[in-house]
């Protein structure tokens, strides 16, 4: 039982930290203006996508993971 639990925990650790492709979509006034594919962990992909948010002269660009 302990071996099975150890193997399950190790497998879960590997899956939690693996890199995947995430799509970051940026919208202005509800219309998608650009998309970017980010190959990273989910946490890092969200942080990278959120860095693309902008407010230039009152025009708001909102980016989020799809």
Buried (B, 14 or more C-beta within 10 A) or exposed (E): EEEEEEEEEEEEEEEEEEEEEBEBBBBBEEEEEEEBEBEBBBEEBBEBBEEBEEEEEEEEBBBBBE
